[in-house]
Protein backbone atom coordinates (compact mmCIF):
# COMPACT_ATOMS: atom_id res chain seq x y z
CA UNK A 1 0.00 0.00 0.00
CA UNK A 2 1.80 3.11 -1.19
CA UNK A 3 0.17 6.45 -0.61
CA UNK A 4 1.55 9.45 -2.44
CA UNK A 5 0.58 12.32 -0.13
CA UNK A 6 -1.45 12.74 3.05
CA UNK A 7 -2.37 15.48 5.44
CA UNK A 8 -1.64 14.22 8.92
CA UNK A 9 -4.19 14.59 11.70
CA UNK A 10 -2.95 14.92 15.27
CA UNK A 11 -4.36 11.57 16.34
CA UNK A 12 -2.52 9.57 13.68
CA UNK A 13 0.81 10.97 14.85
CA UNK A 14 -0.13 10.35 18.50
CA UNK A 15 -1.33 6.82 17.80
CA UNK A 16 1.86 6.04 15.88
CA UNK A 17 3.85 6.95 19.00
CA UNK A 18 1.82 4.34 20.89
CA UNK A 19 2.70 1.62 18.35
CA UNK A 20 -0.70 1.63 16.59
CA UNK A 21 -0.18 -0.54 13.51
CA UNK A 22 -2.60 1.38 11.24
CA UNK A 23 -0.99 4.72 12.01
CA UNK A 24 2.54 3.40 11.62
CA UNK A 25 1.61 1.80 8.30
CA UNK A 26 0.13 5.07 6.98
CA UNK A 27 3.28 6.98 7.91
CA UNK A 28 5.64 4.35 6.52
CA UNK A 29 3.81 4.13 3.19
CA UNK A 30 3.35 7.85 2.50
CA UNK A 31 5.78 9.52 0.13
CA UNK A 32 4.84 13.00 1.37
CA UNK A 33 3.33 13.90 4.72
CA UNK A 34 1.80 17.34 5.07
CA UNK A 35 1.51 18.73 8.57
CA UNK A 36 -0.09 22.06 9.39
CA UNK A 37 0.44 24.55 12.21
CA UNK A 38 -2.86 23.52 13.81
CA UNK A 39 -1.65 19.93 14.24
CA UNK A 40 1.73 21.14 15.50
CA UNK A 41 -0.04 23.36 18.03
CA UNK A 42 -2.21 20.49 19.26
CA UNK A 43 0.83 18.23 19.64
CA UNK A 44 2.91 20.85 21.46
CA UNK A 45 0.03 21.67 23.79
CA UNK A 46 -0.39 17.99 24.58
CA UNK A 47 3.32 17.59 25.31
CA UNK A 48 3.13 20.38 27.91
CA UNK A 49 0.70 18.33 29.99
CA UNK A 50 2.62 15.06 29.77
CA UNK A 51 5.50 13.79 31.84
CA UNK A 52 7.87 13.47 28.85
CA UNK A 53 7.69 16.90 27.22
CA UNK A 54 11.35 17.06 26.13
CA UNK A 55 11.40 13.44 24.92
CA UNK A 56 8.21 14.04 22.92
CA UNK A 57 9.66 17.25 21.44
CA UNK A 58 12.83 15.42 20.40
CA UNK A 59 10.82 12.65 18.75
CA UNK A 60 8.60 15.18 16.95
CA UNK A 61 11.60 17.20 15.73
CA UNK A 62 13.19 14.03 14.34
CA UNK A 63 9.91 13.27 12.53
CA UNK A 64 9.69 16.83 11.17
CA UNK A 65 13.28 16.60 9.89
CA UNK A 66 12.30 13.79 7.52
CA UNK A 67 12.50 14.85 3.86
CA UNK A 68 9.02 13.32 3.41
CA UNK A 69 7.45 15.71 5.94
CA UNK A 70 6.40 19.20 4.87
CA UNK A 71 4.97 21.87 7.14
CA UNK A 72 2.52 23.99 5.17
CA UNK A 73 1.22 27.44 6.01
CA UNK A 74 -2.36 28.46 6.49
CA UNK A 75 -3.14 30.64 3.47
CA UNK A 76 -5.96 32.73 2.09
CA UNK A 77 -7.02 29.66 0.08
CA UNK A 78 -7.10 27.66 3.32
CA UNK A 79 -9.40 30.31 4.82
CA UNK A 80 -11.71 30.05 1.81
CA UNK A 81 -11.92 26.26 2.21
CA UNK A 82 -12.50 26.70 5.96
CA UNK A 83 -15.37 29.10 5.35
CA UNK A 84 -17.03 26.67 2.93
CA UNK A 85 -16.60 23.74 5.34
CA UNK A 86 -17.99 25.87 8.18
CA UNK A 87 -20.97 26.89 6.07
CA UNK A 88 -21.68 23.35 4.83
CA UNK A 89 -21.52 21.86 8.33
CA UNK A 90 -23.59 24.64 9.87
CA UNK A 91 -26.31 24.27 7.23
CA UNK A 92 -26.32 20.50 7.77
CA UNK A 93 -26.42 20.91 11.55
CA UNK A 94 -23.32 18.74 11.90
CA UNK A 95 -20.58 20.89 13.44
CA UNK A 96 -17.10 19.60 14.20
CA UNK A 97 -14.35 21.24 16.29
CA UNK A 98 -12.91 24.43 14.76
CA UNK A 99 -9.36 23.07 14.70
CA UNK A 100 -10.58 20.08 12.71
CA UNK A 101 -12.28 22.34 10.16
CA UNK A 102 -8.89 24.05 9.63
CA UNK A 103 -7.15 20.67 9.24
CA UNK A 104 -9.82 19.58 6.74
CA UNK A 105 -9.36 22.86 4.88
CA UNK A 106 -5.63 22.15 4.51
CA UNK A 107 -6.46 18.72 3.04
CA UNK A 108 -9.00 20.17 0.63
CA UNK A 109 -6.67 22.98 -0.41
CA UNK A 110 -3.95 20.46 -1.25
CA UNK A 111 -6.37 17.98 -2.85
CA UNK A 112 -5.07 15.05 -0.82
CA UNK A 113 -6.57 12.70 1.76
CA UNK A 114 -6.56 13.40 5.45
CA UNK A 115 -5.23 10.53 7.55
CA UNK A 116 -7.32 10.50 10.73
CA UNK A 117 -8.92 8.26 13.32
CA UNK A 118 -11.76 10.75 13.92
CA UNK A 119 -15.07 9.74 12.35
CA UNK A 120 -16.55 13.25 12.44
CA UNK A 121 -14.46 14.17 9.39
CA UNK A 122 -16.89 12.06 7.32
CA UNK A 123 -19.34 14.96 7.74
CA UNK A 124 -17.13 17.26 5.63
CA UNK A 125 -18.42 17.16 2.04
CA UNK A 126 -15.82 16.16 -0.54
CA UNK A 127 -13.05 15.48 1.98
CA UNK A 128 -10.85 12.53 1.03
CA UNK A 129 -10.09 10.34 4.05
CA UNK A 130 -7.78 7.54 5.07
CA UNK A 131 -9.11 5.93 8.23
CA UNK A 132 -8.79 2.68 10.15
CA UNK A 133 -11.51 0.16 9.32
C-alpha positions as CSV (number, residue, x, y, z in Angstrom):
1,X,0.0,0.0,0.0
2,X,1.8,3.1,-1.2
3,X,0.2,6.5,-0.6
4,X,1.6,9.4,-2.4
5,X,0.6,12.3,-0.1
6,X,-1.5,12.7,3.1
7,X,-2.4,15.5,5.4
8,X,-1.6,14.2,8.9
9,X,-4.2,14.6,11.7
10,X,-2.9,14.9,15.3
11,X,-4.4,11.6,16.3
12,X,-2.5,9.6,13.7
13,X,0.8,11.0,14.9
14,X,-0.1,10.3,18.5
15,X,-1.3,6.8,17.8
16,X,1.9,6.0,15.9
17,X,3.8,6.9,19.0
18,X,1.8,4.3,20.9
19,X,2.7,1.6,18.3
20,X,-0.7,1.6,16.6
21,X,-0.2,-0.5,13.5
22,X,-2.6,1.4,11.2
23,X,-1.0,4.7,12.0
24,X,2.5,3.4,11.6
25,X,1.6,1.8,8.3
26,X,0.1,5.1,7.0
27,X,3.3,7.0,7.9
28,X,5.6,4.3,6.5
29,X,3.8,4.1,3.2
30,X,3.3,7.8,2.5
31,X,5.8,9.5,0.1
32,X,4.8,13.0,1.4
33,X,3.3,13.9,4.7
34,X,1.8,17.3,5.1
35,X,1.5,18.7,8.6
36,X,-0.1,22.1,9.4
37,X,0.4,24.6,12.2
38,X,-2.9,23.5,13.8
39,X,-1.6,19.9,14.2
40,X,1.7,21.1,15.5
41,X,0.0,23.4,18.0
42,X,-2.2,20.5,19.3
43,X,0.8,18.2,19.6
44,X,2.9,20.8,21.5
45,X,0.0,21.7,23.8
46,X,-0.4,18.0,24.6
47,X,3.3,17.6,25.3
48,X,3.1,20.4,27.9
49,X,0.7,18.3,30.0
50,X,2.6,15.1,29.8
51,X,5.5,13.8,31.8
52,X,7.9,13.5,28.8
53,X,7.7,16.9,27.2
54,X,11.3,17.1,26.1
55,X,11.4,13.4,24.9
56,X,8.2,14.0,22.9
57,X,9.7,17.2,21.4
58,X,12.8,15.4,20.4
59,X,10.8,12.7,18.7
60,X,8.6,15.2,16.9
61,X,11.6,17.2,15.7
62,X,13.2,14.0,14.3
63,X,9.9,13.3,12.5
64,X,9.7,16.8,11.2
65,X,13.3,16.6,9.9
66,X,12.3,13.8,7.5
67,X,12.5,14.9,3.9
68,X,9.0,13.3,3.4
69,X,7.5,15.7,5.9
70,X,6.4,19.2,4.9
71,X,5.0,21.9,7.1
72,X,2.5,24.0,5.2
73,X,1.2,27.4,6.0
74,X,-2.4,28.5,6.5
75,X,-3.1,30.6,3.5
76,X,-6.0,32.7,2.1
77,X,-7.0,29.7,0.1
78,X,-7.1,27.7,3.3
79,X,-9.4,30.3,4.8
80,X,-11.7,30.0,1.8
81,X,-11.9,26.3,2.2
82,X,-12.5,26.7,6.0
83,X,-15.4,29.1,5.4
84,X,-17.0,26.7,2.9
85,X,-16.6,23.7,5.3
86,X,-18.0,25.9,8.2
87,X,-21.0,26.9,6.1
88,X,-21.7,23.4,4.8
89,X,-21.5,21.9,8.3
90,X,-23.6,24.6,9.9
91,X,-26.3,24.3,7.2
92,X,-26.3,20.5,7.8
93,X,-26.4,20.9,11.6
94,X,-23.3,18.7,11.9
95,X,-20.6,20.9,13.4
96,X,-17.1,19.6,14.2
97,X,-14.4,21.2,16.3
98,X,-12.9,24.4,14.8
99,X,-9.4,23.1,14.7
100,X,-10.6,20.1,12.7
101,X,-12.3,22.3,10.2
102,X,-8.9,24.0,9.6
103,X,-7.2,20.7,9.2
104,X,-9.8,19.6,6.7
105,X,-9.4,22.9,4.9
106,X,-5.6,22.1,4.5
107,X,-6.5,18.7,3.0
108,X,-9.0,20.2,0.6
109,X,-6.7,23.0,-0.4
110,X,-4.0,20.5,-1.2
111,X,-6.4,18.0,-2.8
112,X,-5.1,15.1,-0.8
113,X,-6.6,12.7,1.8
114,X,-6.6,13.4,5.5
115,X,-5.2,10.5,7.6
116,X,-7.3,10.5,10.7
117,X,-8.9,8.3,13.3
118,X,-11.8,10.8,13.9
119,X,-15.1,9.7,12.4
120,X,-16.6,13.2,12.4
121,X,-14.5,14.2,9.4
122,X,-16.9,12.1,7.3
123,X,-19.3,15.0,7.7
124,X,-17.1,17.3,5.6
125,X,-18.4,17.2,2.0
126,X,-15.8,16.2,-0.5
127,X,-13.1,15.5,2.0
128,X,-10.8,12.5,1.0
129,X,-10.1,10.3,4.1
130,X,-7.8,7.5,5.1
131,X,-9.1,5.9,8.2
132,X,-8.8,2.7,10.2
133,X,-11.5,0.2,9.3
